[in-house]
């Protein structure tokens, strides 16, 4: 049952892919790529500035003489058998073009060969035709024709896909033929990714630009704008440019839509669908009542906006938080409201909504800011005081132990000291001169 289900699934997917691809061949020739052209049975010209289509199904004389994409054609091989020639063969096929193979064999009954498809890397959409054998005596020749149809190749087809068949001519020897089918252009493997020829908006391949989604034109120079998504309102104007169009948080891109900066503080909150509006702008506009009437404590504020504002008490430590890209989580905002003055707050946004921490309240400074963990500073302060007291006590104890003891004046040995014991003679002392005679006196 599982095998049958798998086979049915593969058949359904194959039919789906073929139907999708089959529609490609109904497109205008000018819109086909080289691979699509070859899979539909056309011929391709690689000339860049070609006045006609690059893909044609009937080429005239002189069409694309220099840059024509020639497909593999050489590689036919045959091996002769004992009673059959060839007993094995390889042939290269092109979509929509018939290939003939003559098989010579010995037969007394002049039996017509019978064919069985063994395997295929694409589909089984290939037309086989076996002519009636022509015999002379016991030697017969039958012609086998093979023609791949437009829906043989699928969108993943490469330059060399194949179908393998077995042909029975009523003998012990069977003919094995491997038909190689070209399902892509060799030049497709040499594409120039985001080529300057294509303004960086597409890949240059086989002489044309294959544009990335959202771009069109021969050089991928024209943006494809989704008018149904844009509506009647454009975000910005390319001419003249105006920085205010995108709230100063971006620039005007294709289709007159804002392209938001990614290297600015708070850029993770820029609203791409709303002219790159920042979180502060959104909060000021949608939650004015919540900001003006805040009392600085936590809670949820409901107003006319469908999503409530989540209020938190101001926490200085949280303002330094960073995300996994090392961006500040909390954005500092300020706005002046009528009858209130300047309000400052921090805001952030996640999947649950917008969070706000008020720095100051309406007409008053909110000085009751808290720190994430006050236990550590308190403990450190107590330890500092204890250390200071211990140091002072140690100094006082040291002085006490090293102080010279006071003289015990009431001790008997100190009470019999005579006055002479309290005096001493200075050996350097000279008594004053009683008179002095000037030797120059009276000589003038």
Protein Blocks (a to p, Z undefined) as FASTA:
>chain_A
ZZmmmmmmmmmmmmmmmmmmmmmmmpcfklpcfklmmmnopacdfbfblcbdfbdfbdce
hiakllcccddfbhpacdddfkbccfbdcddddehiacddddddddfklpacddddfbdc
kbmcdcddddddddehjaccddddddddfklpcfkbcfbdcddddddehiabdcdddddd
dfbdfklmmccehifklnopacceehiacddehiacjkopaccddfklnmmadfbdfbdc
dfklnnopaccdehhiacddfkbghklmpcfkngoiafklmmmmmmmmmmmmpghiacdd
ddfbfbdcddddddfklmmgccfkopafbdcdddddehkbpadddddddfkbccdddfbd
ehiacfkbccfblmlmmmmmmmmmmmmmmmmmmmmmmmmmmpccdddfkbmklmmccfkl
mgccdfkbccddfbdcdfkgopZZ
